[in-house]
Amino acid sequence: MNDQSPLNHSARTVPLHTLHLSPLNPRQDHDADDIAALAESLKINGIMQNLNVFEGSDGLGVVAGGRRLRALELLAQSADHDETDDPGQLIDFDAIPVNVTSDEMMARSWAGAEGATQRPLHPAEEIRAYAAMADQGSTPDRIAAAFGQTRAHVMR
């Protein structure tokens, strides 16, 4: 039997402003509309998955979760300019949950695994999920925001 030693990482929270997109992250470019849709989803749902971070000589670089990082930055920027208190805002920008490693091999593994293992919902699963939210009283706009989709997509 193999020795299953603990992974070389720790989970903690860090302020958003201490994070940057790592050059190890394979997704360097993103569509602005995609980031805005993800920001709306985060505003409704909160952060459901930690960002994965490489702690190197240049600080805390996000190797997996770059889209989430950009969406969080967008939300933080809009929160800085918004005088109203948004009850849907579940994000504490001073306590972003991250998994941190100083092992570059682990960081590269995280960077490759997250993008390669993500799969969209099957259309039938997506329809059932939308219907369940609608049955609970959610509007098409709220469903679209929760799933990071357009209203037109939800209505189809």
N, C-alpha and C positions, 0 to 999 in steps of 0.2 A: 504494500500500500504506500502511496506517495504521501510525503509530508505536505500538507496544505497550509503553508505559512501565510500570514495576513498580507494583503496587498500593501504596497508601499504608498499609502495615501491617507489623508485625514479629511473628515467632513467638518466644516465650520461655516460661519457667516462672516462676510466682509462688506465694507461699504462699496457701493457701485463705482464710485469715482476712483477706486484703487485698481479696477479691472481694465484691461485693454484686450483687443483681439490679437492673439498670438500669430506669428508667421507660420506656426505649425498647423494652424487651423486650415483645413483644405478648402473651406468655403469663405473666400475672401470678398466676393462680390454678391450683393443681394439686391433684389428689386425693392424700391421704396414702398410700393403698394403692398407687397408681401410683408414687409416689416411693420407697416401701419396696421395691417390686419392682425398680425401676431400680437402687436401691442394692445389692441382691443381685446383679444382673447385673454392676455395676461391681466388686463384690468378687471375682467370679469372673474377669471378662474384663479388668479394668483400664479405663483411659480410652482409648478407641479414636479419639476425635475431640476436637480442641481446642475449648475454649470460646472464643467470640468476644466481645471486650471493647472497650468504649469508654472511653478514658482521658480523663476530663473533670475539671471542677473538683471533683466529688464523689468522685474516685478511680477505681477500676477497676470499671466496671459491666458485668455480663454482659448482652449484647444478644441473643445466640443461644447456647443451652445452659443455660437457666434450670432445666429439669428436672434436668440433670446437676449443676448447682450445688447444688440442694436435696438431691439424693441424696448428693453428696459431703459436704455439711454433716451429714447424718444419719449417714453412716459415721464421720465424724470425731468426732461426739458419742458414738457408741457405742464407738469406739476409746478415747476418753478415760475411759470407765467400765468398760472390759473389761480385766481383769488378765491374760488369757491372750493368747498370741501366736497370731494366726490365720494359718495358712500360706496361706490363700486371699487374703489382703489384699495387693493389688498397688499400692495407692495411696500415693504419697509426698505427704502433705498440705502439705509445704513446697515442692513443685515441681509445681504443677498446670500442664499445658500450655495455653497460650492464644495466640490471635492478637489483637494489640492494634492499635487505630488511635485517633488523636486527631482524625480526620476524621469529623464527625458524619454526613455524607452516606453514607460508607462504612458506618458503624455502623448506620444506618437500613436500608441495603441488606442487610447481614448479617441484621438482625433479621427482615426480611420474607422473605428467601430461604430460611432454614433451615426455618421452619415450613411454607412453601408447597411446598417441594420434597420433603419427607419422604413416603414412601409405604410402607405395610406390605407384607410379603411376600404374594405370591399364596398361597392356601391349599395348593396343590400343592407350592410351593417350601418352605413352612413344614413340611409333613409330611415332605418329603425331608430337610430339615435336622435335624428331630427324629430321624428314623430313622438318619441318619448318626451322630449322637451316641450313640444307643442301641446301634448296632452296635459302637461303640468302648468300650462298657461304662458309659456314663453312665446314672444312674438318672433316673426321671421328675422327681424333685425337683431334681436338678442341671440337667436340661434346662430346667425351668421357670424356675429362677433365672437361668440363662444368657441366656434370651430375655426375661426380665422378665414372665413369664406365671404363671398359677396351675398347680398340678399337675393340677387337673381339666381345664383347657384342653389341656394336653399329652396327657392320657389320651384325650380325645375325638379 
